[in-house]
Amino acid sequence: MIDCAVRAQSNRAERPPDPPAPTFSALRPPPDTLSHHPDAPPVTLVTSAPRAQDRAVETDDAGALRIGTPQGRWVVLATVLGSSMAMLDGTVVNVALPRIGEDLGASLAALQWTLNAYLLTLAGLILLGGALGDRYGRRRVFLIGVCWFAAASAVCAAAPNVGVLIAARALQGIGGALLTPGSLAMLQATFRPDDRSAAVGLWSGLGGVAAAVGPFLGGWLVDGPGWRWIFLLNVPLAAVVLAVSLRHVPESRDESATGSFDIAGAVLAALALGGVTYALTAAGEGLSPAVWLSGAAGLLLGAVFIVVERRTPSPMLPLELFSSRLFTAVNLVTLCVYAAFSGVFFLLVVQLQTVSGFTPLTSGLALLPITVLMLALSARAGRLGKRIGPRLPLFLGPMVCAVGVLLMLRIGPGASYWTEVLPATTVMGCGMVLLVAPLTATVLAAVEVRRAGIASGVNNAAARAAGLLAVAALPALSGLSGDAYQVPASVDAAFRTSMLICAGLLVTGGLLALATVRGNVLAPEDHPVAEPDAAWSCGACGPPIDPGHERAGTPRGPAAGNATGP
């Protein structure tokens, strides 16, 4: 429907043949990392039947586009707007939660599911979304995700009750799992190898601007026309993305992508996370038999998922990645720090609005220093980590974040933005700047170059799963349940307990990095290393999916499994 899937082979006799472009995936390294292998299979590029007005999207432009051309700018615009839909959704909904609860008469558990229904389907299906794009066309799957996301957003905006809202949020997560990896994959399929890093850098930088605008925009909409507009905003954005992509973005697919999809793995992952999440959320109301049963079922399904992934020929999650001790360790660090980040962002806006009396707009502005600092300084932090090694930044980053979280204990009734809120969020933002870019670089360096993309995708999924579990568990651990999120004294007490837990998770992550990450893992002597392409990152929800590019001048030796930690 989106694409006629006609293979473009026109005009070949009129000019010398182009060299075949090597294959790649949304969750694997870009073509230039494999260009030294002459047996690499070509990418088959498809497009709609060309018309005179559609020559900009002829297939021959894919893989050969320059970033400075008009079409190149259109491609960047389409991918930035598409990924920004999901990125904005991850920042604006938190700001609106207290107002959503008041308007729909929702309990705290329902508000938790308003966030977690989206995270559940997104984390469970994001790896599958990249594989679907490889097989059926990256632009096609990306646009299906955009349309799906917009339709689910419209249902969220019209939700008459919180049950419909939660169901629509789960559908949004499916759309996000299709469009998030697709936006990056299209960039790497479209631009010439020597322009891909610049295109991805521009994509990540403009995406960071969207993340910075998100809390302000969400607060303004909630204070003004109402919380439903934070979802309606996605509809016109999707229309623009659809129009620009159909007109200017070439189609591509990986002809070497064969075999069956790991549907069973994706379903088991989502069900396992869902069972554990339900148990943690319901535990706030008491440890009933349903809590124990759902928790046990979730753990059992998790074990079945591991067995299935070991036996399936094309697993969604290749478990052999975890044979690298460094990869395993850095994902454990990711689980700790992103669980803390998600807990802070979930409860801070509730504390500011319910206890401190901030408006949604002001509470949204309270988060702005974090994204602004990351946007301004993450590229420099990446260069610093490359120069001195990631061990120190991965230790100091979580520790500085922990200090910022402890400073949030000063936020209470009548808190001042300038003396209580701004210092805490600024310190936390500085810690995140130190942490996120070296974390991504270490993930890419922990595995073979050809598997850097899937490693980055797994790391992103781990961060989102950590956020899912933190939002489910923290209210129960801090004694907040039912309608108590509307009672200032109850919220204040739970917030203080939760911030102590989050600070403990950050300290644990920092100490784990100090104990397991060597200083020289980014510059091993015996294997190539993939370097990140995303120079800027506003990784409040998760580190970027970044297949990276092979570092020039690195030796070609044994696989990167040698970078395994101390």
N, C-alpha and C positions, 0 to 999 in steps of 0.2 A: 504494500500500500504506500509506504514511504518511498520505495525504491523499486525500479523495474529490474534491477540486477542484470543489466546488459554488460557483458565484458567488453571493455574498450580496447580495440586493437587497430584503430583507424590511423591513417596517415603514416604507417610504418615504412611504406616504400618510398616516401618522399624525403626521408632524412635518415641519417645513420641511426642504427638501433641504440637505445639507451641501455646501459648496463643494468642487469636485474637488481632490484632492491632486496636486501635480505629480509627474512621474516622477523617479526617481533610481536610482542603481546603487550596488552595494557599492564600486565603484571610480570613482564620480563624486560630485559634491557633493550634499549633502542637499537635500530639497525646498525649504527656505526660500531657498536660493541662486538658485532659478529662479522664485520665486513672483511676480516682477514681470512675467513673460511670460504674457499671457493665453492664448496658443495652446499652452501646454505641455499635452501629453496626460495624461490621468488615469492613476493607478495602479489596476489591477484587483486587488482583494483577494479571496482565496478562503479558504474554511475548510471544515471538515467540516460535515455537516448538523447544525444546532444542536439540542441537546437541553436540557432544563431545567437539568441540572447543568453544561452546557457553555456557558452564556451568556457567561461571561467571555472566551471566545475568538471571539465573533461578529465578523464582519469589520468592522462599523462601529466597533469599538474601535480598529482599526489606524489609525495616523495621528492619533489623537485621545486617546491615553492620557496620563494625568498620572503623573509620576514618583513622587509621594507616595502613590499609591493602592496597595492590596494587589496588584492585578494588575501594576501597574508594577514593584513590587519583585520579583515572581515572574519577570517578563521579564528584568530585570537579572540575577537569580540564574542563570537558564538560560544567558544569553549569557556571563556571567563564568565559570561552570563549564565551558562548552564550550570557550572560548578558552584557559582555564587548562590543559586537557588537553594542548594542543599546547605551551603555554608551559612547563609543568613538564617535558615530555619534552625540551625544548631545554636544560634546565639539569641534570636529574638524571642523564642518561645519561653525560655527561662524567665525573662522579664515579665511576661504576661501571666505567669502561673497564678499569683494571688488573685488577680482580677478574673481569670477564668474560673477559679474555684468559687469566688463570690457570686458570679453571674449564673453559673450552672448548678450551684449548691453541691459542689463536689467535695468528697472527703480527701484527706491527704493521700491515701492509697490511690485514689483515682488520678490525682495530680501526678503522682509518681509514674503511673502507667501512661499518662499523657506524654511524658518524656521517654519512657522505656519501651513503649510499643514501637516507636520509631527506631530506637537504637537496636531493638531485638532483631527486626527484619533486616536492617541495614548491616549489622555486624554478621548475621548469619549468611547473607547472600552476596556480599560485596565481592568476594573472590569468584563466585560463579558468574557475576555480571561481567567481569573482564573476559572470561572464557567464552561467553555468549557473543560478545562483540567480535572476538577473533574468528568465530565460526560463521556468523551470519551477517557480518558487516558492522564495523565500528560506528559509523554514522547512523546506521539503521537502529542499532540497539540504544545508542545514546538518545536519539530522538524519541524512541518508544519510552525510555525512562523519563525524558522531559515531559512528554504528554501525560504519562501516568502520574508523575509527581504533581503536575498542575491540576489534573482531575481530582486527585486525592486532596489537594489543598483546598479546592472549591468545596468539597464535602466537609472538610474541617471547618471552613468558614460558615457553612450553613448548619452545622451540627445542632440539633435541638436539645441534646443532652450529652452528658459526658461519655456515655457508652458509645455513641456514634462517633464522637471525637476520637476516642481511643482506637476504634476500628479504622478510622480514616488515617490516623497517624501511622498505624501499622502498614497500611497501603502506601503511604508516603515513603516509608523506609524501603519498600520494594523498588519504587521509582528511583530513590537515591542510590540504591545498589547498582542500578543499570547505568545511570548517568555519571556517577562520580568517577569510576575508572575510565569510562568512555571519553570524557573530556580530555584527559591526558593522552589517551591512546590516539585520538584523532590528531592532536598536535604532532606527535612523533611520526605518524604515518604521512603527514602532509608536507612537512618542511624538509629541506635538504639537510643532510647530516651535520654540516657545519653551522646550521642555523637552529638546530633543535634545542640546544642548551639555552640560547637566547630566548626562544619562544616559550620554553617551559619556565624560565626565569621571569618573563613578563607575565605569564599566566599566574604564577605563584604570587608575584607582587601585587597585581591587580586584585587577585583573590583575597590577599591580605587587607586591601582597602575595603573590600566588601565586608570582611569580618570586623574591621574597626567600626564601620558604619552601622553594623547590625544592632548592637545594644541601643544606640541612640535612636535609630529608626524605629525599633520595636517599642521603646518607651514613648516616643512621640505618637505613634499610632494608637497605643493603648490609652494614653492620656487624651487623645483627640477623638478620631472616629470610632475607636473601640478595638478590642483584641481580635475580632474576626478579620480585620484588615491585614493583620500580619500574615494570614494565609492567602487572602485574596490577592496580595501583591505578587504572588507567584504566577498568576494567570497571565497578565500582560507580559511579564518577563519570558514566560514559556512561548508566547506567540512570537516575540521578537527572535528568540533562539531558533524556533522552527523555520521562520522565514529566511533568516540569514544562512542557516545550515543547508537548507534545500537549494539555495541559490549559489552558495560560495564554497561549501565544504565538500571535497571529493570523498568518495566511498573507498574503503579498503577492507580487506579481510586476509586472514592467514590460511592459505591453501594447505599448509602442513598440519593444521589443527584437525585431527581426526579422533575417532573413538567416541564413546558415550560420555555424556556429562555426568558429573557426580551429584545427581539430584538427591540420592539417598543421604550423602554426606551433608548437603546443605540443609535438608529437612531435619536430620538428626541434630545438627549443631543448633538450629533454631529452637527445636523442642527441648534440648538439654538446657540451653540458656533460659528458655521460658519457664521450665519447671523450677530451676533454682531461683530465678527472679521472683516468681510467684510466692515461693516459700519465704524468701527474705522480706518481701513486701507484706505478706499476711502475718508474719511473725510479730509485727507491731501491735496487732490486736490480741495476741496470745498464741501459745504453742499448741494449737489444736491438732487433731489427727490429720486434717487436710494439709497442714503445714508440713508435718513430717512425711506424709505420703508424697506430696509434690516435690519436696526436696530430695527424697530418696529416688523418685522417678527421674528427676533431672540428672542426678549423679549416675544412675544406671544408664541412661541414654547417652551420657557423655562417654562412658566406658564403651558402649556399643559403637559410638562414633569413631573412637580410636581404632577399634577392631576393623571397622569398615574401611577406614582410610589406609590401614596397613594392607588390606587385601585387594582394594580396587585398583585396576591398571592405570587410571587417570584420576588420582585423588584431588579433591579441592584443596586439601591441606597436606602437602608432601611431608610426612613425618620425619623423613631423613634429614630435613633441614635442621632438626634439633640434635643431630649428631654433632653439630658444632656447639661446643660449650659456650662460646662467646654469644652465638645467636640465642641460645636458651637463656643465658644470663641477662642479655640486654632486653629480652622480652619480659622477663620477670621485673626488671627495673621499670619497663613501660607499664606493666600492670599496677605497680605500686603508685607511680607518680600520676598516672591518668585517672586512677580511682580517686586520688586526693583532689585533683583539679575538678573533676566532675562533681564531687561532693561540695566543694567550695562554691562553685558557680550555681549549683542548685539551691543551696541554703542561704547564700549571702543575699540574694535579691529578696528572699522571704524575710530575712532579718531586717533588711533596710526598709522594706515597706511596712511590715507589721509592727516592728519594735521601734525603729528609729523615725518612722513617719515620713520617709521619702516617697515622692511620687514615682510612678513607673519610669518617667523620663529621667528623673534624677538618679534612680537606681541603675538605669541603663548606662548613664554617663559614668557611674562609679566604676564600671568595668572597662571603660575606654582606655585608661593608661596601659593596661596589660597588652591590648592588641596594638596600640600605637608603638609601644616600646619594641614589641616583637617585629613589627613591620619595619621599624627604623634600624634595628640593630641585629636582626637574626643573621643577615649575610655576613656581617663582621664576626659574629660569634662562630659561624661556620668556618671562616678563615682562621680564626684563633684556634679552634679545635684541630684543624688540619696541621697547624704549625706546632702546637705543643702536645698533641695527642688528646684523645677524648676522655681519658681517665679522670683528670682533674675537673673539667667542666661537668662531667656526669656525676661527680661527687658534690661539687660546690653548688651546681644549679639546684638540685633538690633541697640542699641545706638552706640556701638563700630563700627559696620558696617557703620552706618551713618557718623561717623567721617572719616572712610576710603573713602567713596564716596565723601565727601566734599574735601578731600585731592586731589582727582582726578581733581578738578577744576584747579589745577596747571599744568596739562598736556596740553600742547599747542604746537605751532610751535617750533621745535628744542628741544623738551623736552628730558631730560636725563633719561635713565632707572634707574640709581642708585639714583638720587636725587628727581625725581618726581614720577616715576611709581612704583618702588619697595616699598617705604614707604606706598603709598596708598593701594596697593594690600595686603601688609603684615598686615596692620591694619584691612582691611576688612576680611582677612582670619582669624584673631584672633577672630573677632566678630562672624563669622560663626561657628568657633569651639565651642564657648560658647553656641550657639543657637541650632544647629541641633540635637544633641543627646538628650538634655532635651525636645525638641519639640516632638520627636518620643516617648519618654517615657511618656509624658503627654497625648498624643493621646491614647496610649494603656491603660493608667490608667483611662481614662474618661468613659470607657464603660465596660460591662461585659467581663470577661476573654474569654468566648466563642465567643465574637464578636470582639476581639482585632484585628484579621487579616483583617476583612472587614473595620474596622475603619482606620487601617493603609493604606489600599488601597484607601479609600475615601480621606484621607489626601494627598496621593501622587497625585491622580487625581486633587485635588484642586490646588496643587502647579503648576502642568503643565498647568492647565487652566489659572492660574494667569499669568504665563509666556507668554502664547498665547496672552492674552489681552494686556499685557504690550508692547510686541513687536509690536502689531497692533496700540496701542494708542500713544506711546511716540513720534514717528516722527511727527504725526499730531499736538500734543500738543506743540511741540517745533519748528514747522514751517519748517520741512524738508520734501521735497517731490520731485517727478520726478527724474531728474538726479543730484539734488543738492548734493547727497552724494559723488560726485566726485569733488566738489568745496570746498577747504579747509576752506574758511571763513564761508561758510554756515554750514558745519559740525561742526566747532568749536563753533559757536553760539548755534546750536541745542544741542550739547553735554553738554554745560554748563547748559542750561535750564533743560535738561533731568536729569542731576545729582542732581539738586536741587529737582526735583520732586521725584526721587528715595530716596534721603535722607529723604524727608518728609514722604514717605511711610514707611520707616524703623522706624522713630521716632513714627509714628502712631501705628505700630505693637508693639513696645516696651511698649508704654503707655497702650495699650489695654491689654497686658499681665500683666502688673503691676496692672491693675484695676480688672482683672477677674480671675487670677490664684492664688489659695491659695498656701502657702508654703508646706503644708502637703499632697498634692493630690497624691503623689507617695507612701504614707504609710497610707492609711485609716485603720480604726480600724474594719470596719464592712463588708468588702468584699475582695475577692482575687484580686491580681493585676498581670497583665501580664508585664513582663520585656522584653526589647528588646534583641534580639539575635545578631543583627548586631552591633558589637562593634565599627567598623570603618565605617565612612560615609564620602563620598565626595559629599554632597548633593547640588551641584550647580544647577542641573536641578530639583531636587525634593527630599524630604526625602524618605528613603527606604521603600519598602513594607515589613513589618516585623511583622508577627503574634506573635512573642515573645514566652515566656514560663512563666508558672505560678510561681510566687515567692514562694519559699519554706517557709513554716511556716505561711503563711497568713491565716486568719480565713475564714471559709466558711459561709457566711451569705447572706444578701440580695444582689441583683444585684448591679453592680457597678454604676448604675445610681445615686447613692447617692453622687458621687464625682462630684458635679455640680458647683463648683466655690464658690464665697463668699456668 
